[in-house]
Amino acid sequence: MLLYELRSSRPELVPVLRGRASVWLEDAAFFDEAIRHALVAEDYERGIMLIVRHWLGYVLAGQMATVEGWLESLPEEMIIHDAPLALVRAWICILSGRIEESARFLTLAESIPYEGPLPDETASVEAGVAILRAVFGLGGVRNTLEAARRAVALEPEQPSQWAALIRFGLGSSLYLSGETSQARKHFEDVVELTRIGQPLLQMVSLSYLSVVATDEGRLEEAESLARQAGTLVVRFGLQGVPQSSWAPIALGYVLAKQGEMVEAQTELEGGLSSRMSLPGMSPWPTLIALLALARVRSERGDRGGAREVLSEARTMLQRYPDAGMFPELLEREERKLRARKPRQGQLDGELTERELDVLRLLVGELSTSQIAQNLYVSPSTLRTHVKSIYRKLGVSSRKEVVLEARVKRLV
């Protein structure tokens, strides 16, 4: 009511008072409200200054949506002339799985003249680009490792809020290169650096450490680390953040090694479901999960499901010629699956366990897209299953499938 009266009687005072509020709120460390007052007052210069100074803390706390809201309140032309702001936009895009859009903003940031450190303590635009490329594995594993080492070289002498991310980028690129023992030390450093105020990065680093410990055979420690990561997801409300998919992937990875195949499959498929909904996300955690899930399905007798997962991994690797350790790992899993004999009673011409899963849902009322989502597979993979079912049952429509399945008592 008071604001309405002010707008009616002294409208020229509204932006002035909002500007004063923004300054006071910034001094009191209420940065979100400080930014919002500046943007509502259309003081975009101040709003941009506050955004590029404080955005990282919000993202590392899992509040990416807050930063997205700020950016959406800015006129588009403001971003294309400001290198630090273009970098912020590149980060938000890639965190949301919009990799092509992120690349466009990265190129834009590099093209805008800018000297010296950025307001968010990044040493330079070049350093900011290198950190982003290192953290998200853009351009292949070798390029990622080069970017990580470049980020380390450009890091300022005084520790900044970027220190943990730089070490994370180096640790992850070393792991993807097959240098597991070297990677572990960097992830341990990140966990120490993120104990206060950076739950998202700490969760991802704990997950990576769990995967490393699993690879090294320290399974009890690996499970503890994965469950710590899952606890952080719940405690800080990170469930809606795409990167939270790392926690179930890490847990499923170690459970598979421990022989807990049912729970492992549940965790891995849950993590993959989140990642598949955003195909532009970093491919490396997805590949780790796919290879682990293939082993789990094979062990549970679902050779068709294992082949399907390995096929998805193969398709993904075709888009990334420089994929570090993954081509060798994929070939190893494919050899194991070929050498594994099918379960008794699972002969050529019979429905596989995965096809039976599809059949049980086909007789219901779900659409094909809903079935694909339910089974954590792509629509093209589901179509392949359906065609195989039609061929094996000798039918040509979904209605005929339902009748034939009931006659044969398959459902």
Summary of the structure (lengths in Angstrom):
residues: 411
radius of gyration: 25.0
end to end distance: 63.7
largest distance: 84.8
contacts: 1374
relative contact order: 0.05
helix: 73%
strand: 0%
